[in-house]
């Protein structure tokens, strides 16, 4: 059962996930600062090289640790994590920024006009609001390479479609509630489809297979439909197509 | 490579290659895949002298036909008891045998269980993808070109560790009626206590919507509490039991989504996950709560059983040898007779 730690972070709870995992919950909200603390805790956990730790999964607001129950057990890992969670959890000094080309509207983003209508704005304004902020990858999950982003302009927030579409294409750029998403492969979705990117955040035949990591910064760069095919061919040939900038956190424009 | 390969003549729609699965990519959204019944995979591999997590052909309910081309191939099947025949002549499951060059192995659907593993001495050296040969169908990764097997596929055969011999092992227990053990949580506190108690006392049935991603259950709906059926997405594990808006639980399996936004009432312990996997649509499923400590102890017991598989192998005695042994015994009895 969840058990709060009287001496540590009052919001930190350890949630049992059977014998092969445990979830360290730092909160229950969508909040970029909360996510930054999750990623900082993950960095500490990985640096500690805990025996029997198989892999970690950071999400918006929690960190799941997959463990080998033949080597360790959840109680032992939980007490180690409580120790590691003491003190301020500050985000890393270096980070990566990706510039991701997007073709908005038309056949590339079939919901753009409807979203504009719902908000009483022009489609061009929706594009401007969507392409202006710097987003953060708060979680890669659901399917391989699906990048969930924080930082959506609140003026774009829109509850999900009442019924999901059975298939949405690879590279779909969509919004749902207060979240934004870069989809990697075709899948059902109830989100609003604003555009498409030729960038493949997951490509089984490419090195690296995955482009984005939790904590990465993302900027969308509106692109001409005429450019999509050329970029798509380059991406199919293994080019990242997204431009990567690495810098100290303070230096990234 | 042995020079031999296996030609797939026919196979069911859900036949694919699986091994012990991959790890390290869940933080990027890729679940581990791997055999739905790891004990059966280990048993099939033990029978042909392979390491326990060597890649094998995973069969699910539907049969298959394969032919050895370019050499002799040693094979064994473990898990759900598919009926095997070699060029029309029956051979048993849970034993290893040689498929001569040009000979055809037919596997007919089992009467119980779902998954079985056809292990090949020397393994099936398709390329590793992200550290494993396991097929993750949704991701298009692993197996043969990231897809399920189909007629015409040629499976490479690796060099076996030794000459090999026909071995047999007691069939693995499949369809015990005992409850599947779960650890409550991670979001059991999302549900009223009465709903958790009702979930633990109910009898569910595996629905038709059951695959390598998850087993949707039919039965009494689990009531959500005041906090509803949405959570801010967090991670899943193999065995997570999530309860979507319908209230009908879904047990997440090897190819599951790595994160999800439904509360998870409980988690099937790793030792019992194969028992869920082997349940067919319509078959009953009940749950029983255990502590994390008990789940860890049971995981260690299951690992000990798996590690002991090679010791439990026995030589296969041919019919002639059996007859001769019976005759010798008969003679001995005769000799003792007055």
Interface residues (C-beta under 8 A of the other chain):
Chain A: X1 X2 X15 X16 X17 X18 X19 X20 X21 X23 X25 X28 X29 X30 X54 X55 X56 X57 X58 X59 X60 X61 X62 X64 X66 X69 X70 X73 X74 X75 X139 X140 X141 X142 X143 X144 X145 X146 X148 X184 X185 X187 X202 X204 X209 X210 X213 X214
Chain B: X23 X24 X25 X26 X27 X28 X29 X30 X129 X130 X136 X138 X139 X140 X141 X146 X182 X183 X184 X185 X186 X187 X188 X189 X231 X232 X233 X234 X235 X237 X238 X239 X240 X257 X258 X259 X260 X264 X267 X268 X269 X270 X271 X292 X293 X295 X296 X298 X299 X300 X303
